[in-house]
Structure formats: C-alpha cells, structure tokens
Amino acid sequence: MYRNGNGIPASGRRTYILILMTSVFVINFMDRQILSILLPQIKAEFFLENWQLGVLTGPMFGIMYSVSGLPIAVLSDSFNRIKIISASLISFSLLTMISGFCVNFWQLCVARFGVGVGEAGTTPAISSLMADLYPPQQRASAMAIYASGLNIGILAAFFLGGAIADHFGWRTALVAVSIPGLLLSIIIFFTVNEPQRTGRSHSLGPATKDSWFGAMRTLLSTPWFRWLMIAGGMASWSLFSILAFSPLFLTEKFQMSATQIGLILALLNGVGGGLGTFMAGRIADRLVVRGPARGMFVPAVALAASTPFLIVYFLAGDVRIAIAAAAIPAAVGFSLTGPSYATLQTFVPAHVRAQAIAIFGAAVNLMGLGLGPPVIGAVSDLLEPYFAERALGLALTLTAPISLLAALCYVRVYFLLRSVDKEPTAD
C-alpha cells in the first residue's frame, strides 16, 4: 500500500478504502432497516401487536449488536481488521437471507439476533481503520462520508424494500437485499490490505497495552466519555423509534402503500439525511480547527432544532404537512455520527479506539434500539383503545423531549472536553 512520509496511505488508496467501507455501512443499514418497511405485512401475517414489533426491531437486534461488538472490538485492536470486516459482512448477509424463510415471530427474532451479531463486527473495526487512514483535521469529514452510507442504506431499504414487498412480498425483499453483502465481502477480502496502526492521542494517557477491563475502566471513568454515551443514547432512542415505526404510522394513519411510503422515506432519510450527515461532518471539521471539542455543537444544534418538527410530524392531520415536517428531523437525525466518532478518534488513544467505539456503540444501541421501539410500541398499544389510529402518532411524540435532552447532553460534553482540549499530535 503506497504511503506518504507520515505512514498514511496515499490519497487514491485511502479513497478506495473509504468507498468500500462506506459500502459496508450501506449494506449494514439496508439489511438492518428494511424490516421497518416490512412491518405492516409481517404484522398482518403473524397477527402481532405493536409491542412485539418494537421488540423485533429493537432489542432482538440491538442487544446482540451491542454485546457482540465489545469482544469483536478487542480483536479489532489487535488482529487483522479487514478479515474481521469481511467475515462480519458475510455472516449478517446470510442471516438476513435466512430471515426471509422464517415462518413465525420467534424464528424471526432468532434470525434478527444473528444479524445483530454479524453487524457488530463492522463499525468498531472500520472506525479504527479510518483513524489510521486520515489525520485529525480530516476525520470528521471522512467519518461523515462513511456515515452517509447509513442514509444510503436507509434509502435502499425503504425504496427497494417497499417496492419489492408490494410486488413480491416481504420474504423476497429480505432475500434480495442479502446478496450485495456477500459480493462485497469477497471484494474487500481480496483487494484491501490491513493498514499500519499509527494514531495517538493524549487525553486518556499513554498508548500502552492494557487489558480489556482496564481499557473499559479507564474509558468509563472519563466524564466526557460517559456523557457522550448518554447523549448518543438519547438521540438514538428518538431516531431508531422514528425509523422503526414511521412506515406503520403512515400506513395506519394515512393508508399509504408500502411503495409510496418507501419512496417518501427514501427521499427524506436517504437523500436529505445523507446530505445532512455529510454537511454535519464538514461543519464539524471547520469548528474543530478552533478546538477539537467544538464539534459537539453540531449534534446539539441539530437535535434542538428538530424538536418542534417532530411534534408537527406525528400530530398533523394532513399527510402533506406531516411529510413536510418530517423533512427536518430526517435531514439532521444522523448529524451526531460523524462528530461523535471523530471526537472519539481524536481524544482516545489508538490502542483502545475500536474498544471505545464498541462501548459507545453498545450504549447507544442499548438505549436506542433496546429501549426506544419497545417503549413506543407498548405506549401505542396502551393508547389504542382511546385514540385508535392516532395512538401510534401520540406515542411517537415522546421522541421530541428526548431529542431535546440529548441536545443538552451534547452541550455538557463540550464543556467537559474543554478541559482536555489539546491539539492532538500529528498522526
């Protein structure tokens, strides 16, 4: 792999790897998110209640994703990350395919458990990889490009999933989206070499080898890291609840088809969200020039600004008003990703970066996926006898105050980071 004098791969090679890793995230989120557009058909076939749908889209995936990510992150800090990424990609793609052959709710739950295990191996390894490919002043932009794969994956999940489900059923949709991951894993395995580990940071101590428990103890004893987990968890609580139940909400309240919903949500979350995620990274890069902690202003402002639009989205009686209001939260919903991961890469030593990403991801997903959709589903079931088709929308308005609290937590992270706000060493 061609490198410059700082040990960083040449620009063209870095770009190629970034494109492949972004493609992994596209497939990761396509396989993860497609289930939400299929929920109306799954609910009808298996005669499920909303709390069961919340469990299926939340903890059945999120718990295993979070727990499995921790040991895989330990491996990522010591072993070949390219092999870990390729193996993870194969496993969750195969289990997505298997999901299409499930014949009852519990089989589908087990399959989603497996998808969570497979997807857990990609983000910590890729985030660690990006820190070795890009210097600190370019990381938020690089991570924002990587994070935009999330929005592209959602676009593909909603658009393709809705169209395929309407014409061929939800099972065919799951099988269809599993194929690209199998092909991409082969490309990555044979065309990408493991980069040299080069990054260092000052904030959590010297880059000496430490045990897994020692690394976790150090990270969890750091105030800014704890508050970053809380902020990301609250933001994800709202975000994943909205993503999980928006298709069912639009189906039940406005009687829209899966194809219509898929197209609308693909444009809002895929195109609008992708642009918003990328711009958040670029803005964060400009802010961190004046101090690495300033990147936290991006998710704080974005989440606070989206709060009133969430209320309008879920309470509007006109579908046009609802969709127009949904555009703002969709555009800024993932603005936390690039700045949060860039902050971790900048302030955490290289020898525990993947572990830090995994711990952060575990907290975010346990709060977001583990609690968000199940709580929203249960609240909507409780409200349904009194509010009928309005029940789910009323339950989803809970995402507004949680988003505002997340914004305040990001502000808290900023003030805590100022005490360790040093210019990182040249990587």
C-alpha positions, 0 to 999 in steps of 0.5 A: 500500500503506497504511503506518504512520509507520515505512514498514511496511505496515499490519497487514491488508496485511502479513497478506495478504502473509504468507498468500500467501507462506506459500502459496508455501512450501506449494506449494514443499514439496508439489511438492518432497516428494511424490516421497518418497511416490512412491518405492516405485512409481517404484522398482518401475517403473524397477527402481532401487536405493536409491542412485539414489533418494537421488540423485533426491531429493537432489542432482538437486534440491538442487544446482540449488536451491542454485546457482540461488538465489545469482544469483536472490538478487542480483536479489532485492536489487535488482529487483522481488521479487514478479515474481521470486516469481511467475515462480519459482512458475510455472516449478517448477509446470510442471516438476513437471507435466512430471515426471509424463510422464517415462518413465525415471530420467534424464528424471526427474532432468532434470525434478527439476533444473528444479524445483530451479531454479524453487524457488530463486527463492522463499525468498531473495526472500520472506525479504527481503520479510518483513524489510521487512514486520515489525520485529525483535521480530516476525520470528521469529514471522512467519518461523515462520508462513511456515515452517509452510507447509513442514509444510503442504506436507509434509502435502499431499504425503504425504496427497494424494500417497499417496492419489492414487498408490494410486488413480491412480498416481504420474504423476497425483499429480505432475500434480495437485499442479502446478496450485495453483502456477500459480493462485497465481502469477497471484494474487500477480502481480496483487494484491501490490505490491513493498514499500519496502526499509527494514531495517538492521542493524549487525553486518556494517557499513554498508548500502552497495552492494557487489558480489556477491563482496564481499557473499559475502566479507564474509558468509563471513568472519563466524564466526557466519555460517559456523557457522550454515551448518554447523549448518543443514547438519547438521540438514538432512542428518538431516531431508531423509534422514528425509523422503526415505526414511521412506515406503520404510522403512515400506513395506519394513519394515512393508508399509504402503500408500502411503495409510496411510503418507501419512496417518501422515506427514501427521499427524506432519510436517504437523500436529505439525511445523507446530505445532512450527515455529510454537511454535519461532518464538514461543519464539524471539521471547520469548528474543530480547527478552533478546538477539537471539542467544538464539534459537539455543537453540531449534534446539539444544534441539530437535535434542538432544532428538530424538536418542534418538527417532530411534534408537527410530524406525528400530530398533523392531520394532513399527510402533506404537512406531516411529510413536510415536517418530517423533512427536518428531523430526517435531514439532521437525525444522523448529524451526531455520527460523524462528530461523535466518532471523530471526537472519539478518534481524536481524544482516545488513544489508538490502542483502545479506539475500536474498544471505545467505539464498541462501548459507545456503540453498545450504549447507544444501541442499548438505549436506542434500539433496546429501549426506544421501539419497545417503549413506543410500541407498548405506549401505542398499544396502551393508547389504542383503545382511546385514540385508535389510529392516532395512538401510534402518532401520540406515542411517537411524540415522546421522541421530541423531549428526548431529542431535546435532552440529548441536545443538552447532553451534547452541550455538557460534553463540550464543556467537559472536553474543554478541559482536555482540549489539546491539539492532538499530535500529528498522526 
